[in-house]
Amino acid sequence: MKIREVFVLTGEVIDRDMTSDELAQRKKDNDLLLEEQEKLDAKVAAKAAAQAKLAALGLTVEDLQALGL
């Protein structure tokens, strides 16, 4: 995988292969990003399921808040 280094003061641009350490860090970062996205997706799905259950009962979130739940 390639990486681009740009030296702003000189305008020099270097395209090079990533080092093994950089590749390992990129994999860690990608894994963490995927984990966070899965958590977010699960949270959104749970919220949608809860809202669907409330709708099936004819209730809204506001109804529950009014009841202090």
matplotlib code that plots the C-alpha trace (Angstrom):
import matplotlib.pyplot as plt

x = [0.0, 1.3, 1.5, 2.0, 4.2, 3.8, 6.3, 4.3, 7.2, 9.1, 6.3, 8.1, 5.9, 7.1, 5.0, 6.3, 5.3, 4.0, 6.3, 5.2, 4.6, 2.4, 0.5, -0.1, -1.4, -3.7, -5.1, -5.7, -7.3, -9.6, -10.5, -11.4, -13.5, -15.4, -16.0, -17.4, -19.5, -21.0, -21.8, -23.5, -25.5, -26.6, -27.7, -29.7, -31.3, -32.3, -33.8, -35.8, -37.0, -38.1, -39.9, -41.6, -42.8, -44.1, -45.9, -47.5, -48.8, -50.0, -47.6, -44.9, -41.7, -43.5, -46.3, -43.6, -42.0, -45.3, -45.7, -42.2, -40.7]
y = [0.0, 3.5, 6.5, 10.1, 12.6, 16.3, 18.8, 22.0, 24.4, 23.0, 21.5, 18.2, 15.2, 11.6, 8.6, 5.4, 2.0, 1.9, 0.4, -2.8, -0.6, 1.7, -1.2, -2.7, 0.6, 1.0, -2.5, -1.6, 1.6, -0.1, -2.8, -0.2, 1.8, -1.4, -2.2, 1.3, 1.1, -2.2, -0.8, 2.2, 0.0, -2.2, 0.8, 2.2, -1.2, -1.5, 1.9, 1.1, -2.1, -0.3, 2.3, -0.4, -2.1, 1.1, 1.8, -1.6, -0.8, 2.6, 4.5, 7.1, 8.0, 11.1, 8.9, 7.0, 10.2, 11.6, 8.4, 9.0, 5.9]
z = [0.0, -0.9, 1.3, 0.2, 2.2, 1.3, 2.6, 2.5, 2.9, -0.1, -2.1, -2.3, -2.7, -1.9, -2.8, -1.0, 0.3, 3.9, 6.4, 8.3, 11.4, 9.4, 7.8, 11.3, 12.7, 9.7, 10.3, 14.0, 13.0, 10.5, 13.0, 15.6, 13.0, 12.0, 15.7, 16.4, 13.3, 14.3, 17.8, 16.2, 13.8, 16.7, 18.6, 15.7, 15.1, 18.7, 18.7, 15.5, 17.1, 20.3, 18.3, 16.2, 19.4, 20.7, 17.5, 17.6, 21.0, 19.8, 21.9, 21.2, 23.1, 24.3, 25.8, 27.8, 28.9, 30.1, 32.2, 33.6, 32.0]

ax = plt.figure().add_subplot(projection="3d")
ax.plot(x, y, z, "-o")
ax.set_aspect("equal")
plt.show()
